[in-house]
Amino acid sequence: MAKKPTPSVALAVAPNARIRELITPEGVDLRLQLAEASERAAAFLLDVAIMVGALIAMTIVVIVVMILAGVAGGQAGFEAMAIIWLLGFFVLRNFYFTLFELTSRAATPGKRIMGLRVASRNGAALTADAIFGRNAMRELEVFLPATFLFANGHDVDALLSTLGIVWTGVFVLFPLFNRDRLRVGDIVAGTWVVKTPRRRLLRDMADTDFAAHRAFTFTHAQIDAYGIKELHVLEEVLRRYEAQTVAAVAARIRGKIGWTRGDTEGDGDFLDAYYRALRGRLEQKLLFGKRRRDKFDTA
Amino acid sequence: MAELRLKSSRFRAEREPDWRRLEALLTRVEKGSAASLSVDELIAAPVLYRAALSSLSVARATSLDQSLIDYLESLSARAYFLVYGSRVTALERAGRFFARDWPQAAQSMWRETLICFGLTLIGTLVAFILTTQDPNWYGAFMPAGMAGGRDPAATTAALRATLFDNYHSKGLSVFATALFTHNSGVALMAFALGFAFGVPTAMLELQNGCVLGAIFALFVSHHLGVDLGGWIFIHGVTELFAIMLAGGGGMRIGWALAFPGRRTRLAAAAEEGRRAATLMAGVVVMLLCAGLLEGIGRQVIQVTWIRYAIAASTGVAWLSYLYVPRNWPSSERSSQPDAVNAHG
């Protein structure tokens, strides 16, 4: 990375290729993050596992009730259970995804576990027809390939099955071949899948014990050694607070800014104080419209 | 001491209680439903959401606390989906669907539906003519599993028995359910295959017609054509129409992908896809009706002319429900893609 001609650009705060603009009606960009293909695959597999589990549970319940009903109610009870099973299977196969995505979370259990949700690509409210449409397409993406994959050798010859698998493979792997990780259903419904992580509000690292910082007074030149990128790295180091890293980083900074270590000076206190001083300085610049990206940024 | 505190830290301390309130509210909604909120909370939600958004703007402009900005971004996004999410209840949604959305979608896709009708008709005629001339064609058109003993080798009496005997009278409702679930699968497939530029959908419609033509040729050769008509059309009008509509929806998607016109390909696919999906939801309803007619109505009613009467009335009913022009109340906004921009 250091070889790049413009290091200040190359080292800018990790650009994420999956961040998409979503401007709210209030005019604020929410910078949604799209789900990775791997996360969506994991969510899907979780959902399949849940569906299969539900199917097995339903079958066991129906069989048990059937035996009981067969004893008590005869033919009618038997039929009722058969219908319940058929409809249950039908709903599970065709509407599992649709029904869950119609709820306020707009996510199936698998997506919830992975911290994902479905959203409309244009930022408008997610409508029922879009959810129905995106899941009806699973017929093409899931069930048709599965038919070819598990095709009985007696019915279709091998060449035909193979061609079928290749053809439907195009639909299965569709999300890997576009920037927005859209699957066929997403294209047809105008939706995409975004991350909705539930982040906790962490401690403000600059809001610490001020008394311990009294000993540290940095000159402007010392503070100006770093930019925002380094500030964020330092924030991470302080949050994790691993003794070795803290010592190493403190030594590094002392070397860079030419700070002589006092006798009773702790590494943690030094970093705390420097973090606050650096943040204060950079935020002050921010107020004047200067966003100093990193240490190479001299503008 | 206070002046030692950074401005951004003070800002955060001042606003934090509001964020916490919003977060607690969101957590509750996401766990259960919006119904769990009290009236006060419902009124507070948009206010807290806007406060969080404004905090986010301020934080982005003035704070370098990365975790704070991450937190506010995730909080605002969660609140955005609550505040600008869909507000209609399931009942309202269903009402609008039957009163307006479904017939509207069907009307806008009449051309594709007509094409599917034409394809089915061509398939029927071709299979009928070929099978009439050479009964060996029958096996080519009829999937082995569907024939159920109705093959050229069967006697007239045996064929007649398949039309009128109460062979399913014991498990009628199970039979109806099985047929409904099977046909819905076929219709969904016809719809989804539309994505491949509509070609497989067209083939599916043709093949559907071929099966019909072959079975007619067989029964006509035994002079049972009229009775077969009653046997098939009592539910077939609904079922075949539903599959044509599904195919039409699929073709519309394929068409929009191939020829998006002045829209971008993605925008065209999304717009037509949603409309076709509305139609598809209607198709499932129709297939439910068809399954009931086939599984119960056909087995209970054994007189051919009554079967025809039911077939004709279902045909008239569907056609007039879906295609008779009426004045739609003008509220087109929710399905329009620019809803967000229009607000801003």
Contacts between the chains, C-beta under 8 A, distances in Angstrom:
chain1	res1	chain2	res2	distance
A	22	B	77	7.7
A	22	B	80	7.7
A	23	B	340	7.3
A	23	B	344	6.9
A	24	B	53	6.5
A	24	B	76	7.8
A	24	B	80	5.7
A	24	B	84	7.5
A	24	B	340	7.6
A	24	B	344	7.9
A	25	B	84	7.4
A	25	B	340	6.0
A	25	B	343	3.7
A	25	B	344	4.8
A	26	B	50	6.4
A	26	B	53	5.3
A	26	B	344	7.7
A	27	B	344	6.0
A	28	B	53	4.8
A	28	B	56	6.1
A	28	B	57	5.6
A	28	B	76	7.1
A	30	B	73	6.5
A	30	B	76	5.8
A	30	B	77	4.9
A	30	B	80	6.1
A	31	B	73	6.1
A	32	B	77	6.3
A	75	B	170	6.8
A	79	B	171	6.0
A	79	B	173	5.9
A	79	B	174	5.3
A	82	B	171	7.6
A	82	B	174	4.6
A	82	B	177	7.7
A	83	B	173	5.8
A	83	B	174	5.7
A	83	B	177	4.8
A	86	B	174	7.1
A	86	B	177	4.5
A	86	B	178	5.9
A	86	B	181	5.8
A	87	B	177	6.1
A	87	B	181	7.4
A	89	B	181	7.2
A	90	B	180	7.7
A	90	B	181	4.2
A	90	B	184	7.0
A	94	B	184	6.7
A	94	B	185	7.7
A	94	B	188	6.7
A	102	B	90	7.9
A	103	B	33	7.5
A	104	B	29	6.2
A	104	B	30	7.1
A	104	B	33	6.2
A	104	B	34	6.0
A	104	B	82	7.1
A	104	B	85	6.4
A	105	B	30	5.6
A	106	B	81	7.1
A	106	B	85	7.7
A	117	B	81	7.1
A	119	B	81	7.1
A	121	B	270	7.0
A	122	B	337	4.5
A	122	B	338	7.2
A	122	B	339	7.4
A	122	B	340	6.5
A	123	B	84	8.0
A	123	B	339	7.8
A	123	B	340	4.0
A	124	B	84	7.9
A	124	B	334	7.8
A	124	B	336	7.8
A	124	B	337	6.7
A	124	B	339	3.9
A	124	B	340	5.5
A	125	B	84	5.9
A	125	B	85	5.6
A	125	B	86	4.5
A	125	B	87	7.8
A	125	B	334	7.2
A	125	B	339	7.3
A	126	B	85	7.0
A	126	B	86	6.3
A	127	B	86	6.6
A	127	B	274	6.9
A	127	B	334	6.6
A	127	B	335	6.6
A	128	B	86	7.7
A	128	B	93	5.7
A	128	B	97	7.9
A	128	B	281	8.0
A	129	B	101	7.4
A	129	B	274	4.6
A	129	B	275	7.4
A	129	B	277	4.5
A	129	B	278	4.5
A	129	B	281	7.2
A	129	B	335	7.6
A	130	B	273	8.0
A	130	B	274	5.3
A	130	B	277	7.0
A	132	B	277	4.6
A	132	B	278	7.7
A	132	B	280	6.7
A	132	B	281	5.4
A	133	B	273	5.0
A	133	B	274	5.7
A	133	B	276	6.8
A	133	B	277	3.0
A	133	B	280	7.2
A	136	B	188	5.6
A	136	B	191	5.8
A	136	B	192	6.0
A	136	B	277	6.2
A	136	B	280	5.7
A	137	B	192	5.2
A	137	B	195	6.6
A	138	B	192	7.7
A	139	B	185	7.8
A	139	B	188	4.7
A	139	B	189	5.2
A	139	B	191	7.4
A	139	B	192	3.8
A	139	B	193	8.0
A	140	B	189	7.8
A	140	B	192	3.8
A	140	B	193	6.3
A	140	B	195	5.9
A	140	B	196	7.8
A	143	B	189	7.8
A	144	B	189	7.1
A	144	B	192	7.5
A	144	B	193	8.0
A	171	B	195	7.4
A	184	B	195	5.5
A	187	B	195	8.0
A	187	B	266	6.4
A	187	B	269	5.1
A	187	B	270	7.0
A	187	B	273	7.3
A	188	B	195	6.6
A	188	B	253	5.7
A	188	B	269	5.7
A	188	B	270	7.0
A	188	B	273	3.3
A	188	B	274	8.0
A	188	B	276	7.7
A	188	B	277	7.5
A	189	B	270	6.5
A	189	B	273	5.5
A	189	B	274	6.1
A	189	B	277	6.7
A	190	B	266	7.8
A	190	B	267	7.7
A	190	B	269	7.8
A	190	B	270	2.8
A	190	B	271	7.2
A	190	B	273	6.9
A	190	B	274	6.4
A	190	B	337	7.1
A	194	B	77	7.8
A	196	B	74	7.0
A	196	B	77	6.2
A	196	B	78	6.0
A	196	B	81	7.4
A	197	B	74	5.4
A	198	B	27	7.8
A	198	B	74	6.7
A	198	B	78	7.5
A	199	B	67	7.8
A	199	B	70	5.5
A	199	B	71	4.8
A	199	B	74	4.4
A	199	B	75	7.6
A	200	B	71	7.2
A	201	B	16	7.2
A	201	B	19	6.8
A	201	B	20	7.8
A	201	B	23	7.9
A	201	B	67	7.4
A	201	B	68	7.2
A	201	B	71	4.7
A	202	B	67	4.2
A	202	B	71	7.3
A	204	B	8	8.0
A	204	B	9	5.3
A	204	B	12	5.8
A	204	B	65	5.9
A	204	B	68	7.0
A	205	B	65	7.2
A	206	B	6	5.0
A	206	B	8	7.3
A	206	B	9	5.4
A	206	B	65	7.0
A	207	B	5	6.7
A	207	B	6	7.6
A	207	B	9	4.4
A	207	B	12	7.7
A	207	B	13	7.5
A	210	B	1	6.0
A	210	B	4	4.5
A	210	B	5	7.6
A	213	B	4	7.4
A	228	B	64	6.0
A	231	B	64	5.7
A	232	B	64	7.6
A	232	B	66	4.9
A	235	B	65	7.4
A	235	B	66	5.8
A	235	B	67	7.3
A	239	B	67	7.6
A	276	B	6	6.8
A	279	B	6	6.3
A	279	B	8	7.6
A	279	B	64	5.3
A	279	B	65	7.5
A	280	B	6	5.2
A	282	B	64	5.5
A	283	B	6	6.5
A	283	B	7	6.7
A	283	B	8	5.6
A	283	B	62	6.2
A	283	B	63	6.6
A	283	B	64	5.5
A	286	B	61	6.9
A	286	B	62	5.9
A	286	B	64	7.0
A	287	B	62	6.3
